[in-house]
Amino acid sequence: LPPLVRNTAARDSGLGTSLFKRLCEAHPLAVVHLGFQYRMNADIQKLANRLVYDGHLRCGSLQVASRKIQYPVDPAKALESWPFEQQKPNAQFAMPWVSDALDPMRGAVFVNTDPIPGLESRVEGSDLVQNNSEINIIRILVNTLHACGIEGRQIGVLSPYRAQLKQIEIEFGIRMADEDERQQLLRQSSGNAAESSSARIPGLDVHTIDRYQGRDADVIVISWVRSNHAQVIGELLRDWHRINVAITRAKRKLIMVGSKNTLLKSPLFAEMLRMLVEADAVVDVPTEQIFTEAQCLLDARARGKAKKAAARTAGSALLKGHPILKDIIAEQG
């Protein structure tokens, strides 16, 4: 990938051009284009071919072209088992959009957050961008994939934005939140908790697109983050090199999460979304289901606090009338 140069003067002076590109331009006869690839299935390759490679890519074998993600447990069955830390709202509650997104016959799929709407936000005290709705959706998708029998080492979660990845790492217990982050999470969750709401999945990879260059996984989940009424996509999502690297990391299943309306502002994304709409591979997330799921999270945390409070009350009652024991426990605490 070329360097990301934020300084306009430096970029205009040529610092945004990589050494590799300079060599290719200086010695065009020494450049050999590799037409066969052995990573992506045909559905994912079709996207890359249309957007970047002008149809020149070919699957190295029929086996590569036709391979699909195979679940030991069907996604619908996994959802019935409710593979989440939160309590199920009711016996009839279902999330069919998750099964649609994980459908093995859809090699590439876009999960659209506009019906929620899943708007982006700024990290407190900075200009860093994150999207809490997309984090919530990714939590649901990855936990369901894991319940389907897909191991963490088979899944890669990518985003162009470090702030988004940091929150995803906290969500899955890969990173511990510092005190400032805990306080921010407390405010965002109405003061109920600031801990991870998902059990850690061993081997799960969470990386920026740049850091994941040269790697791959059976399933790639991408959070595009940008979602706003002004349809501003930012500099990172205008870089076709990074978009290309992101969508070509998946071998069997590519799941992208984002705002269709915002990303349509980019010609590259507009073409990609047009292809996915034609393939019936755009899944809308119903408002009530994400909000209900988020409320389950808050309710579960509130129940946890209530249990702790009840335990403290019971403990106080037990110690009443035993001042010596009470003093010993106080000293240990």
N, C-alpha and C positions, 0 to 999 in steps of 0.2 A: 504494500500500500504506500502511496505517496505521503509525505509528511503533512500534518494538519497545521497550516500556517495561519495564525489569527491576525498578524500584523499586515495591514494592507500594503504598506511600502515594501516590506520584505517579500510578500507574495508577488507583487508587481515586478520585483527585481529578479524573480526566477527561483526563489528558494522553495516554492511549492512543487517544482519539477524534480522528480527523483533521479538519482544517478542512473538507474536502470532505463528510464525513459530516454535520458540523454544518449545513452549508449545505443539504444534501438534506433533512434533518429539519426545518429551519426553513422551507423553501420547497418542499414536496412537489409542488405544481402546476407547478413549473419543471423538474422532472426528466423526462427523456425516455429511455425504455429502448430501446436499439438491438437489434433482434431478429435482424438478419442479420449474419453474419460471413464473411469471405473468406480466412481463414487455415487453419483445421483441416479435415482430411477428416472423413468421417462417423463413423469409429470413435473418433477423439479427441474430437469434439464430443459424442458420446453420453456419454462419461464426465463432461464438464463439465456437460452438461444435467442428468444425474441427481444429481450431487453438489452443484451450486451454483445452476444457472439454472432449475430446476423445469420443464425442457422447453421454455423459451421461445426458445432459440437455434435459428437456421436457417442452413444453408449458403447462401451468396449465389448459388450456381449449381450445376448438376449437375457441372460440371468440378471445382469445389472439393470437392464431396462425394465424388467417386469417385477423386481422385488418390491414387496410391500411390508409394512410393519405387521408383525404377527403377535397377537396378544394371547398369552396363556389363559387370561380371564377376559371375557367380553366386557367392553366398557359399560354397557348397560347393567350387567351383573355387578361390576365393581361399584357402580354408583348406588345400586341397591344396598350394598354392604356399608355405604356411607363412610368412605375412607378419610374422614376429616376429624379434627379435634373438637369441632363444634357439634352441639346437639342438633339432630335433624328436627326441623320445625314441626313436621307432622308426618304421619305414615304415607300420605299421598304425595308429599313433596318430591319433585323430580327436576332434573336439569337436562332436558333433551338436547340443548345446544352443546353440551359437553360431548355427548355421544356423536353428534354431527361433526364436531371439530376433530374428534379422534378416529373417525371413520377410516379404516385402512384403505378403502378404495379411493380416497382423496389424498393423493401424495402430497399436495400443497394446498393449504387452506388459510384463509384470512378470517380472523375473529374480530368482528366490527363492534367497537365500543360506543358508537354514536347513539344508539337508543338509550343508553344509561342516563345522561351522557358522561363519558369518562374523561373529564377535562384534566389537563396537566396542572401542576402547581409548582411553586418555587420553594426550594429548601429554605427554611427560615434563616434570614440574615444573609442571603446570598442570591446570585442569579442562576444557580444550578437548577436544572429542570428534572422533575420526577412526575410519575403518574400513579397514584395510589390505586385507582380502579384497575389498571393493568396489572399491578402487583397482585391484587386480589384474584384476578382471573388466572394469572399464571400459577398462583398457589393451588387453585382448584384443578387446573389442567395437569400440573406436574404430580400432585398427590393422586389424581385418578390414574395417570399413566403408571405410577408406581404400584397402585392397587391392581392394575391390569397385569402385573408381572414384569414390567419394564424396569430394569435396574438403573440406579443412578448413573452408572458409568456409560449407559446408552443414551443419556439425555444431556444436551447442552442448552443452557439458557443464555441468550445474548441480548445486548442492547448497545447502542452507540453512546449511551449516557452513563457515566460512572456513578452519579448520584442514584440513579434507578437501580443499578446493580448492587450498590451498597445496601439499599433497603431490601432487595430480594435476598441477599446473603443473610441479613438479620432475620428475615421471615423464615428461612430454612435452617437457622441455627448455625450457619457457616461462620458468621461474624457476630460478635457480641456488640450490642449497642452501648455507646458511651453515655455518660450521664445526660449530656445535652440532647442526644438523640432519644433517650428514654423519656425525657420531659416532653419533647416534641410529640412522640408517639402517644404519650398520655393525653396530651391536649387533643390530638386527632381522634382518639378513641374514647372521648368523653370521660377521661380519667379512670378507665377501668383497668388498663394494664399496659405494659410496654415490653412484653416478652414475645418471643417467637410463638406464632399460633400453629406452626407445623412441626411435626417431628422431623429430625434431620434425616436426609436420604443419603446414605453413604455413596460416594463417588460422583455425586451431582456436580456438574461443571457450570459455573456462573462466571461469564467473562465479557469484556468488551469485544467488539468485532475485531479490532486490531490485534488483541492478544490471542484470538482464536484462529488467526490466519495460519493456514497449513494444517489445521486439525479438522476433525469431522466427528459426527455421531449419528447413530441411527435416527434419533429424533432431535430436531432443533426447534426451540421455542424462542421467538424474537419479540421483544417489546420495543415498539417504535416510539413510544412515549408522547410524541407531540400531538396535542389535541386542543384546539382553541378556536374561538369564533372567528378570529382574523385569518385563519388558515395559514399561519406562519409555520413553516417546517424547519427553519434553521439551517445553518451551514452544513452540519453533519449529514443531514438527510438529502442534501443536494449533491453529495459526492457519490457518483455512480460506482466508483471503485469499491467503496465500503459496502454499498448496497449489494453489489455483485458478490463480494466475499461472504456477506451474511447469508444470502439465499442459497449459496452453493456449498454450505457446510453439511447439509443433511443428506443422509444416504437413503432413508426410507420414508421419512415423514417430516414435512416442514410446516410449522404452525406459526403464523404471524399474528400478533395482537396489536391493534391500533385503531385510529380514527379514520374511517374511509373518507369522510368529508374533508378533513384536513390534508390528508396525503394526496388527494386528487389534485391539489394545487401543483404538485410536481408532475411533469410530463412522464417521467420514468415510472412513478408509482401509478399514475393514471392508466398507463398501458398495462401494467401488471394487474391492477384491479379489474380492468376490462376483461382480461383473459380469465381471471378467476371467477368473475360473474358469469361468463359464458360457460365455464366448466361447473357451474353450480357449487362453487367452493368458497363462497363468502357466507359466514355464519354470523347472524346478528345475536347479540347477547340481550335477552329481555331485561328490562329495567327491574321488574319486581323480583327476579330471581337473584340478581347480584345484590340488590339491597337487602333482600331477605337473608342471603348468605352472610352478608356483612353484619346484619343485626344478630344473627346466630352467634357470631364471633363475640360481639359485645355482651350478649346475654350469657354466654358460657363463661366469660371472664367475670361478669357480675356474680354469677353463681359461685365461682371459685372464691371470690372475695367474701361472699356470705358464709361459705363453709369455714373459711379461716377465722372469720369473726366469731362464728358459733363455737369453734374449737377453743378460741381464746376465752370465751365466756365460760365454757365448761371447765377449762383449766383453772380459771379464777375461782370457780365454785369449789373445785376439788381442794385447792390450797387454803380456802377459808378455814380458819380454826387451826392451821398448822404454820404458825409464824416462822419457826426455825427452818422448815422445808422451803417456805416462800423466800426467805433470805438467801438460802443456798442457791436456788434457781436464779434469783436476781443477780447474784454475783457471777454466775456462769454466763448469763446473757450479756 
